[in-house]
Amino acid sequence: MSRIMQDIFADNPGISKEIYTFCKSIPKYCKAEGEFMAMQQELEEKLGFSQSQRVEECFLRYLGQEVQAYYLFGLGLRQEVLWALGLE
């Protein structure tokens, strides 16, 4: 049991692939991905590749900060769970 919990809550190098596989199984994710790809193509056609890349990079930095905030917020909960299970 403790190994399973450690794998869930600790560093998991394969998590990116697992998340990608999981997301690809969600129809709303696939729809949003398709819409994003279409919008990205439209921006590239209108603004040029360089400028559309700058827009995407800026948005990803912004989104990354928000995701990190959610992760850090949830990390407090995860730490409490690990402590309760005696795994910390």
All heavy atoms as an XYZ file, in Angstrom:
719
protein
N       0.818     -1.195      0.000
C       0.000      0.000      0.000
C       0.862      1.259      0.000
O       0.601      2.175     -0.749
C      -0.944     -0.031      1.204
C      -1.719      1.225      1.405
S      -3.108      1.324      0.295
C      -4.015      2.636      1.023
N       1.900      1.283      0.839
C       2.711      2.490      0.924
C       3.433      2.758     -0.393
O       3.637      3.909     -0.760
C       3.706      2.411      2.076
O       4.658      1.415      1.829
N       3.819      1.699     -1.119
C       4.491      1.887     -2.418
C       3.533      2.527     -3.423
O       3.904      3.411     -4.183
C       5.016      0.551     -2.955
C       5.719      0.654     -4.281
C       7.000      1.439     -4.150
N       7.442      1.852     -5.456
C       8.252      2.838     -5.686
N       8.752      3.520     -4.682
N       8.594      3.173     -6.886
N       2.295      2.106     -3.425
C       1.292      2.684     -4.325
C       1.113      4.164     -4.005
O       1.101      5.002     -4.908
C      -0.052      1.936     -4.211
C       0.090      0.520     -4.765
C      -1.156      2.678     -4.937
C      -1.102     -0.365     -4.484
N       0.983      4.487     -2.735
C       0.799      5.878     -2.330
C       2.032      6.702     -2.689
O       1.911      7.832     -3.146
C       0.501      5.970     -0.836
C      -0.813      5.319     -0.440
S      -2.233      5.887     -1.383
C      -2.428      7.520     -0.710
N       3.203      6.124     -2.511
C       4.428      6.837     -2.853
C       4.470      7.107     -4.350
O       4.830      8.201     -4.776
C       5.659      6.034     -2.431
C       6.954      6.775     -2.676
C       8.146      6.002     -2.169
O       8.010      4.980     -1.499
N       9.324      6.479     -2.491
N       4.084      6.131     -5.162
C       4.056      6.326     -6.611
C       3.060      7.397     -7.016
O       3.292      8.160     -7.952
C       3.708      5.020     -7.333
C       4.830      4.000     -7.280
O       5.970      4.379     -6.953
O       4.558      2.822     -7.563
N       1.931      7.469     -6.325
C       0.915      8.471     -6.641
C       1.383      9.859     -6.244
O       1.226     10.814     -6.994
C      -0.419      8.135     -5.938
C      -1.034      6.891     -6.577
C      -1.385      9.307     -6.010
C      -2.230      6.345     -5.817
N       1.961      9.985     -5.051
C       2.266     11.298     -4.502
C       3.710     11.749     -4.697
O       4.011     12.912     -4.504
C       1.927     11.329     -3.011
C       0.451     11.264     -2.756
C      -0.122     10.118     -2.236
C      -0.366     12.335     -3.049
C      -1.486     10.057     -2.001
C      -1.726     12.286     -2.825
C      -2.289     11.142     -2.299
N       4.587     10.858     -5.064
C       5.998     11.214     -5.211
C       6.333     11.439     -6.683
O       5.486     11.334     -7.558
C       6.869     10.111     -4.619
N       7.589     11.740     -6.918
C       8.066     11.971     -8.284
C       7.765     10.757     -9.150
O       8.068      9.626     -8.793
C       9.578     12.235     -8.253
C      10.112     12.592     -9.618
O       9.360     13.196    -10.410
O      11.282     12.272     -9.886
N       7.129     11.010    -10.275
C       6.733      9.942    -11.174
C       7.179     10.331    -12.576
O       6.479     11.084    -13.263
C       5.212      9.743    -11.106
C       4.743      8.563    -11.908
O       5.446      8.074    -12.776
N       3.544      8.121    -11.626
N       8.344      9.835    -13.030
C       8.870     10.264    -14.327
C       7.973      9.902    -15.520
O       8.052     10.537    -16.555
C      10.229      9.571    -14.425
C      10.221      8.515    -13.398
C       9.208      8.881    -12.361
N       7.109      8.916    -15.394
C       6.245      8.522    -16.493
C       4.909      9.235    -16.509
O       4.047      8.938    -17.337
N       4.742     10.205    -15.623
C       3.432     10.843    -15.462
C       2.996     11.601    -16.716
O       1.811     11.607    -17.049
C       3.399     11.761    -14.214
C       1.962     12.114    -13.827
C       4.201     13.019    -14.438
C       1.245     11.035    -13.133
N       3.925     12.219    -17.435
C       3.554     12.978    -18.634
C       2.870     12.086    -19.656
O       1.841     12.459    -20.227
C       4.784     13.632    -19.261
O       5.292     14.612    -18.408
N       3.437     10.918    -19.896
C       2.842      9.986    -20.862
C       1.475      9.504    -20.372
O       0.524      9.405    -21.150
C       3.759      8.797    -21.097
C       3.236      7.863    -22.157
C       4.181      6.707    -22.426
C       3.593      5.880    -23.556
N       3.756      4.489    -23.383
N       1.368      9.222    -19.090
C       0.102      8.766    -18.526
C      -0.969      9.846    -18.628
O      -2.119      9.566    -18.951
C       0.295      8.344    -17.068
C       1.128      7.089    -16.912
C       1.401      6.747    -15.460
O       0.536      7.009    -14.606
O       2.498      6.227    -15.191
N      -0.588     11.084    -18.350
C      -1.534     12.192    -18.440
C      -1.973     12.390    -19.883
O      -3.159     12.582    -20.161
C      -0.937     13.483    -17.851
C      -0.838     13.350    -16.327
C      -1.765     14.708    -18.236
C      -0.095     14.464    -15.651
N      -1.013     12.323    -20.822
C      -1.346     12.476    -22.236
C      -2.326     11.387    -22.677
O      -3.337     11.673    -23.327
C      -0.080     12.437    -23.089
C      -0.358     12.547    -24.562
C      -0.665     13.777    -25.136
C      -0.313     11.433    -25.387
C      -0.929     13.888    -26.486
C      -0.576     11.529    -26.737
C      -0.883     12.763    -27.289
O      -1.147     12.867    -28.626
N      -2.061     10.153    -22.305
C      -2.941      9.041    -22.654
C      -4.327      9.246    -22.041
O      -5.349      9.040    -22.700
C      -2.336      7.703    -22.176
O      -1.061      7.531    -22.809
C      -3.224      6.530    -22.518
N      -4.353      9.653    -20.787
C      -5.628      9.915    -20.120
C      -6.396     11.027    -20.825
O      -7.582     10.891    -21.120
C      -5.383     10.281    -18.656
C      -6.626     10.722    -17.931
C      -7.600      9.802    -17.585
C      -6.822     12.051    -17.613
C      -8.757     10.209    -16.928
C      -7.973     12.468    -16.953
C      -8.944     11.534    -16.616
N      -5.715     12.131    -21.099
C      -6.380     13.269    -21.742
C      -6.933     12.885    -23.109
O      -8.030     13.322    -23.480
C      -5.413     14.440    -21.881
S      -5.063     15.275    -20.309
N      -6.201     12.085    -23.862
C      -6.665     11.678    -25.189
C      -7.909     10.798    -25.111
O      -8.583     10.595    -26.112
C      -5.557     10.956    -25.953
C      -4.403     11.852    -26.351
C      -4.879     13.022    -27.170
C      -4.430     12.907    -28.584
N      -4.848     14.000    -29.430
N      -8.236     10.291    -23.932
C      -9.441      9.477    -23.775
C     -10.661     10.321    -23.399
O     -11.764      9.794    -23.286
C      -9.212      8.396    -22.706
O      -9.196      8.979    -21.408
N     -10.457     11.623    -23.221
C     -11.538     12.530    -22.825
C     -12.015     13.297    -24.061
O     -11.264     14.107    -24.617
C     -11.059     13.519    -21.741
C     -10.541     12.762    -20.527
C     -12.173     14.491    -21.363
C      -9.823     13.640    -19.532
N     -13.246     13.066    -24.496
C     -13.743     13.748    -25.697
C     -13.651     15.277    -25.632
O     -13.284     15.918    -26.625
C     -15.198     13.280    -25.806
C     -15.214     11.951    -25.117
C     -14.218     12.089    -23.989
N     -13.938     15.883    -24.486
C     -13.874     17.343    -24.374
C     -12.436     17.839    -24.542
O     -12.203     18.913    -25.091
C     -14.437     17.817    -23.034
C     -15.941     17.751    -22.959
C     -16.432     18.319    -21.636
C     -17.952     18.284    -21.560
N     -18.436     18.846    -20.294
N     -11.471     17.066    -24.070
C     -10.064     17.427    -24.252
C      -9.709     17.390    -25.735
O      -9.097     18.326    -26.259
C      -9.146     16.479    -23.467
C      -7.681     16.721    -23.756
C      -6.955     17.650    -23.034
C      -7.027     16.029    -24.776
C      -5.618     17.887    -23.308
C      -5.693     16.266    -25.065
C      -4.999     17.193    -24.328
O      -3.668     17.428    -24.612
N     -10.100     16.319    -26.397
C      -9.795     16.164    -27.824
C     -10.438     17.282    -28.642
O      -9.816     17.822    -29.561
C     -10.249     14.799    -28.324
S      -9.312     13.438    -27.587
N     -11.658     17.652    -28.288
C     -12.345     18.748    -28.978
C     -11.599     20.063    -28.742
O     -11.341     20.824    -29.688
C     -13.786     18.867    -28.484
C     -14.595     19.946    -29.178
C     -16.045     19.940    -28.680
C     -16.889     20.905    -29.473
N     -16.967     22.219    -28.951
N     -11.241     20.333    -27.509
C     -10.511     21.560    -27.183
C      -9.149     21.588    -27.877
O      -8.717     22.639    -28.369
C     -10.343     21.691    -25.669
N      -8.489     20.449    -27.943
C      -7.195     20.375    -28.617
C      -7.353     20.700    -30.101
O      -6.568     21.466    -30.668
C      -6.584     18.981    -28.442
C      -5.236     18.822    -29.112
C      -4.682     17.419    -28.996
O      -5.456     16.449    -29.140
O      -3.474     17.305    -28.762
N      -8.385     20.133    -30.729
C      -8.636     20.410    -32.138
C      -8.940     21.878    -32.385
O      -8.447     22.481    -33.357
N      -9.741     22.466    -31.499
C     -10.060     23.892    -31.619
C      -8.809     24.753    -31.449
O      -8.611     25.738    -32.167
C     -11.112     24.285    -30.592
C     -12.484     23.698    -30.874
C     -13.476     23.902    -29.733
O     -13.064     24.372    -28.639
O     -14.649     23.582    -29.928
N      -7.953     24.369    -30.510
C      -6.712     25.110    -30.296
C      -5.810     25.017    -31.516
O      -5.259     26.028    -31.969
C      -5.962     24.598    -29.056
C      -4.597     25.201    -28.925
C      -4.447     26.513    -28.498
C      -3.468     24.468    -29.242
C      -3.183     27.086    -28.397
C      -2.213     25.036    -29.143
C      -2.064     26.344    -28.717
N      -5.669     23.828    -32.067
C      -4.807     23.641    -33.243
C      -5.318     24.478    -34.416
O      -4.525     25.086    -35.141
C      -4.718     22.168    -33.634
C      -4.032     21.310    -32.605
S      -2.335     21.858    -32.346
C      -1.689     20.480    -31.457
N      -6.641     24.514    -34.606
C      -7.223     25.309    -35.683
C      -6.963     26.794    -35.453
O      -6.605     27.538    -36.381
C      -8.720     25.034    -35.796
N      -7.130     27.254    -34.212
C      -6.888     28.661    -33.883
C      -5.416     29.004    -34.061
O      -5.071     30.079    -34.564
C      -7.329     28.950    -32.443
C      -7.108     30.386    -31.999
S      -8.031     31.619    -32.933
C      -9.685     31.246    -32.408
N      -4.548     28.089    -33.662
C      -3.118     28.318    -33.802
C      -2.761     28.461    -35.289
O      -1.984     29.346    -35.662
C      -2.340     27.166    -33.162
C      -0.845     27.374    -33.157
C      -0.120     26.218    -32.509
O      -0.577     25.073    -32.574
N       1.005     26.501    -31.902
N      -3.327     27.630    -36.112
C      -3.083     27.706    -37.552
C      -3.582     29.040    -38.120
O      -2.910     29.684    -38.914
C      -3.767     26.532    -38.266
C      -3.543     26.516    -39.763
C      -2.100     26.281    -40.140
O      -1.376     25.539    -39.471
N      -1.649     26.932    -41.196
N      -4.767     29.462    -37.670
C      -5.339     30.739    -38.117
C      -4.441     31.913    -37.710
O      -4.190     32.826    -38.505
C      -6.744     30.908    -37.532
C      -7.477     32.118    -38.023
C      -8.869     32.235    -37.435
O      -9.491     31.199    -37.125
O      -9.333     33.380    -37.281
N      -3.967     31.878    -36.469
C      -3.063     32.937    -36.004
C      -1.777     32.958    -36.819
O      -1.270     34.029    -37.177
C      -2.723     32.751    -34.528
C      -3.731     33.244    -33.512
C      -3.286     32.886    -32.103
C      -3.931     34.741    -33.636
N      -1.253     31.792    -37.101
C      -0.019     31.715    -37.877
C      -0.216     32.304    -39.273
O       0.654     33.019    -39.778
C       0.448     30.267    -37.970
C       1.810     30.120    -38.600
C       2.326     28.696    -38.574
O       2.075     27.980    -37.584
O       2.973     28.313    -39.558
N      -1.356     32.021    -39.870
C      -1.643     32.564    -41.202
C      -1.791     34.082    -41.163
O      -1.379     34.771    -42.092
C      -2.903     31.919    -41.774
C      -2.714     30.456    -42.146
C      -4.016     29.729    -42.449
O      -5.088     30.368    -42.477
O      -3.951     28.499    -42.645
N      -2.377     34.618    -40.106
C      -2.623     36.056    -40.008
C      -1.400     36.830    -39.507
O      -1.125     37.933    -39.956
C      -3.810     36.337    -39.090
C      -5.127     35.924    -39.705
C      -6.284     36.235    -38.788
C      -7.591     35.816    -39.464
N      -8.757     36.116    -38.652
N      -0.717     36.267    -38.524
C       0.380     36.992    -37.878
C       1.768     36.567    -38.353
O       2.740     37.263    -38.071
C       0.317     36.792    -36.362
C      -0.954     37.222    -35.647
C      -0.888     36.839    -34.173
C      -1.172     38.714    -35.808
N       1.841     35.414    -38.964
C       3.135     34.838    -39.298
C       3.567     33.896    -38.186
O       3.109     33.993    -37.040
N       4.463     32.985    -38.531
C       4.883     31.951    -37.582
C       5.519     32.542    -36.328
O       5.163     32.180    -35.207
C       5.863     30.981    -38.250
C       6.374     29.924    -37.318
C       5.591     28.840    -36.981
C       7.646     30.026    -36.765
C       6.046     27.869    -36.103
C       8.117     29.062    -35.889
C       7.314     27.979    -35.559
N       6.442     33.477    -36.508
C       7.181     34.033    -35.370
C       6.254     34.698    -34.351
O       6.360     34.443    -33.145
C       8.220     35.033    -35.876
O       8.927     35.595    -34.799
N       5.357     35.536    -34.833
C       4.454     36.250    -33.917
C       3.466     35.285    -33.259
O       3.165     35.427    -32.066
C       3.710     37.358    -34.663
C       2.939     38.285    -33.782
C       3.832     39.165    -32.904
O       5.047     39.202    -33.027
N       3.215     39.872    -31.993
N       2.954     34.313    -34.005
C       2.012     33.360    -33.404
C       2.708     32.516    -32.342
O       2.114     32.184    -31.319
C       1.363     32.466    -34.465
O       2.290     31.584    -35.036
N       3.993     32.217    -32.545
C       4.764     31.489    -31.530
C       4.931     32.328    -30.281
O       4.853     31.821    -29.170
C       6.132     31.082    -32.085
C       6.087     29.907    -33.027
C       5.542     28.675    -32.359
O       4.426     28.260    -32.651
N       6.283     28.078    -31.480
N       5.145     33.632    -30.459
C       5.285     34.519    -29.304
C       3.999     34.561    -28.491
O       4.038     34.549    -27.250
C       5.682     35.922    -29.759
C       7.110     35.997    -30.266
C       7.514     37.403    -30.655
N       7.453     38.264    -29.484
C       7.156     39.563    -29.543
N       6.883     40.138    -30.702
N       7.131     40.288    -28.444
N       2.853     34.609    -29.187
C       1.561     34.604    -28.492
C       1.399     33.300    -27.718
O       1.015     33.303    -26.539
C       0.388     34.790    -29.497
C      -0.939     34.529    -28.822
C       0.426     36.175    -30.105
N       1.702     32.179    -28.372
C       1.558     30.875    -27.712
C       2.487     30.756    -26.507
O       2.074     30.314    -25.437
C       1.852     29.748    -28.697
C       1.684     28.369    -28.087
C       1.984     27.242    -29.048
O       2.243     27.485    -30.236
O       1.961     26.087    -28.592
N       3.725     31.168    -26.649
C       4.683     31.085    -25.542
C       4.248     31.949    -24.364
O       4.353     31.530    -23.205
C       6.074     31.478    -26.019
C       6.695     30.444    -26.941
C       7.950     30.942    -27.651
O       8.393     32.088    -27.379
O       8.467     30.195    -28.494
N       3.746     33.135    -24.657
C       3.261     34.021    -23.603
C       2.087     33.382    -22.864
O       2.034     33.370    -21.631
C       2.854     35.358    -24.207
S       2.259     36.557    -23.005
N       1.142     32.843    -23.621
C      -0.018     32.195    -23.008
C       0.406     30.981    -22.178
O      -0.096     30.779    -21.069
C      -1.027     31.773    -24.079
C      -2.203     31.045    -23.509
C      -3.154     31.710    -22.741
C      -2.353     29.682    -23.705
C      -4.230     31.035    -22.192
C      -3.429     29.003    -23.160
C      -4.371     29.678    -22.399
N       1.340     30.197    -22.695
C       1.780     29.012    -21.956
C       2.494     29.383    -20.658
O       2.342     28.691    -19.647
C       2.657     28.123    -22.838
C       1.919     27.410    -23.958
C       2.906     26.644    -24.844
C       0.850     26.468    -23.416
N       3.264     30.470    -20.676
C       3.894     30.927    -19.424
C       2.826     31.313    -18.409
O       2.896     30.955    -17.236
C       4.834     32.103    -19.681
C       6.175     31.712    -20.237
C       7.177     32.850    -20.203
N       6.703     34.060    -20.852
C       6.800     34.310    -22.153
N       7.356     33.424    -22.954
N       6.357     35.456    -22.650
N       1.835     32.050    -18.873
C       0.721     32.454    -18.012
C      -0.011     31.228    -17.468
O      -0.235     31.105    -16.259
C      -0.229     33.358    -18.802
C      -1.622     33.447    -18.230
C      -1.875     34.159    -17.062
C      -2.677     32.805    -18.855
C      -3.156     34.227    -16.534
C      -3.952     32.876    -18.337
C      -4.197     33.583    -17.182
O      -5.454     33.635    -16.667
N      -0.386     30.320    -18.352
C      -1.108     29.124    -17.948
C      -0.267     28.267    -16.996
O      -0.776     27.722    -16.020
C      -1.512     28.304    -19.176
C      -2.405     27.109    -18.943
C      -3.731     27.511    -18.299
C      -2.649     26.380    -20.256
N       1.035     28.183    -17.273
C       1.932     27.424    -16.411
C       1.947     27.951    -14.990
O       1.975     27.187    -14.021
N       1.922     29.269    -14.834
C       1.890     29.855    -13.498
C       0.589     29.520    -12.780
O       0.587     29.214    -11.584
C       2.068     31.381    -13.590
C       3.448     31.787    -14.041
C       4.527     31.286    -13.104
O       4.465     31.460    -11.899
N       5.532     30.636    -13.671
N      -0.516     29.549    -13.512
C      -1.799     29.198    -12.904
C      -1.844     27.724    -12.513
O      -2.276     27.381    -11.412
C      -2.945     29.523    -13.864
C      -4.302     29.324    -13.238
C      -5.448     29.777    -14.126
O      -5.201     30.221    -15.267
O      -6.589     29.693    -13.672
N      -1.352     26.861    -13.388
C      -1.321     25.428    -13.086
C      -0.439     25.167    -11.870
O      -0.789     24.372    -11.000
C      -0.830     24.620    -14.312
C      -0.502     23.196    -13.941
C      -1.873     24.666    -15.427
N       0.691     25.852    -11.797
C       1.575     25.682    -10.644
C       0.876     26.104     -9.358
O       1.020     25.459     -8.323
C       2.869     26.453    -10.821
C       3.842     26.191     -9.688
C       5.188     26.839     -9.918
O       5.394     27.606    -10.840
N       6.127     26.530     -9.048
N       0.115     27.179     -9.416
C      -0.623     27.628     -8.229
C      -1.629     26.561     -7.793
O      -1.745     26.257     -6.605
C      -1.338     28.944     -8.511
N      -2.345     25.968     -8.749
C      -3.278     24.888     -8.419
C      -2.530     23.701     -7.817
O      -2.979     23.092     -6.844
C      -4.049     24.430     -9.661
C      -5.282     25.235     -9.938
C      -5.246     26.322    -10.802
C      -6.494     24.914     -9.343
C      -6.379     27.062    -11.066
C      -7.634     25.650     -9.590
C      -7.575     26.729    -10.460
O      -8.699     27.460    -10.707
N      -1.379     23.363     -8.409
C      -0.579     22.245     -7.906
C      -0.119     22.514     -6.478
O      -0.254     21.663     -5.601
C       0.625     22.013     -8.814
C       1.568     20.967     -8.277
C       1.272     19.618     -8.398
C       2.745     21.336     -7.639
C       2.132     18.660     -7.891
C       3.608     20.377     -7.131
C       3.298     19.045     -7.265
O       4.140     18.104     -6.751
N       0.421     23.721     -6.240
C       0.906     24.043     -4.902
C      -0.231     24.074     -3.895
O      -0.061     23.661     -2.747
C       1.656     25.374     -4.917
C       2.975     25.364     -5.680
C       3.536     26.771     -5.778
C       3.968     24.411     -5.045
N      -1.392     24.541     -4.305
C      -2.561     24.543     -3.429
C      -2.918     23.109     -3.061
O      -3.163     22.788     -1.905
C      -3.730     25.237     -4.123
C      -4.906     25.462     -3.220
C      -4.954     26.565     -2.400
C      -5.971     24.568     -3.208
C      -6.043     26.786     -1.569
C      -7.057     24.771     -2.380
C      -7.096     25.880     -1.563
N      -2.940     22.230     -4.058
C      -3.256     20.817     -3.835
C      -2.155     20.083     -3.094
O      -2.399     19.103     -2.404
N      -0.920     20.565     -3.224
C       0.207     19.922     -2.557
C       0.026     19.921     -1.050
O       0.356     18.957     -0.375
C       1.513     20.630     -2.930
C       2.803     19.996     -2.458
C       2.938     18.581     -3.007
C       3.989     20.839     -2.878
N      -0.562     20.997     -0.516
C      -0.828     21.046      0.919
C      -1.746     19.898      1.327
O      -1.523     19.248      2.343
N      -2.756     19.638      0.527
C      -3.667     18.529      0.792
C      -2.918     17.202      0.692
O      -3.075     16.328      1.535
C      -4.838     18.549     -0.196
C      -5.809     17.380     -0.093
C      -6.468     17.341      1.284
C      -6.856     17.465     -1.185
N      -2.072     17.072     -0.342
C      -1.304     15.835     -0.511
C      -0.388     15.604      0.680
O      -0.233     14.486      1.146
C      -0.500     15.880     -1.808
C      -1.392     15.824     -3.021
C      -0.685     15.767     -4.330
N       0.754     15.843     -4.295
C       1.515     15.801     -5.366
N       0.977     15.710     -6.542
N       2.812     15.876     -5.280
N       0.232     16.669      1.182
C       1.116     16.523      2.335
C       0.329     16.047      3.539
O       0.815     15.211      4.309
C       1.831     17.839      2.630
C       2.901     18.156      1.619
C       3.502     19.528      1.823
O       2.873     20.417      2.385
N       4.720     19.711      1.353
N      -0.883     16.543      3.719
C      -1.714     16.096      4.831
C      -2.068     14.611      4.693
O      -2.081     13.870      5.668
C      -2.990     16.929      4.897
C      -2.762     18.348      5.378
C      -4.049     19.155      5.433
O      -5.118     18.560      5.629
O      -3.961     20.381      5.262
N      -2.359     14.169      3.459
C      -2.679     12.762      3.218
C      -1.467     11.897      3.525
O      -1.572     10.863      4.201
C      -3.158     12.532      1.756
C      -3.258     11.061      1.438
C      -4.488     13.225      1.515
N      -0.285     12.298      3.045
C       0.946     11.535      3.320
C       1.219     11.471      4.823
O       1.579     10.419      5.347
C       2.131     12.168      2.601
C       2.152     11.998      1.081
C       3.280     12.820      0.488
C       2.304     10.544      0.705
N       1.045     12.592      5.498
C       1.252     12.623      6.950
C       0.280     11.674      7.639
O       0.657     10.900      8.510
C       1.079     14.039      7.457
C       1.193     14.141      8.953
C       2.330     14.136      9.687
C       0.112     14.207      9.875
N       2.031     14.222     11.020
C       0.665     14.272     11.167
C      -1.270     14.254      9.740
C      -0.120     14.348     12.303
C      -2.052     14.347     10.877
C      -1.471     14.390     12.149
N      -0.982     11.713      7.216
C      -2.007     10.848      7.831
C      -1.700      9.375      7.609
O      -1.995      8.534      8.444
C      -3.391     11.196      7.272
N      -1.082      9.056      6.474
C      -0.742      7.668      6.169
C       0.617      7.271      6.728
O       1.049      6.128      6.587
C      -0.764      7.435      4.653
C      -2.137      7.561      3.995
C      -1.982      7.526      2.495
C      -3.061      6.456      4.481
N       1.298      8.220      7.321
C       2.617      7.946      7.901
C       3.706      7.778      6.857
O       4.704      7.136      7.098
N       3.516      8.379      5.679
C       4.496      8.229      4.596
C       5.387      9.440      4.426
O       6.293      9.433      3.609
C       3.757      7.976      3.265
C       2.871      6.744      3.229
C       2.107      6.669      1.924
C       3.686      5.490      3.431
N       5.156     10.489      5.178
C       5.944     11.706      5.033
C       7.248     11.590      5.757
O       7.384     11.004      6.790
C       5.140     12.901      5.528
C       5.817     14.197      5.231
C       4.917     15.364      5.573
O       4.268     15.331      6.634
O       4.843     16.285      4.782
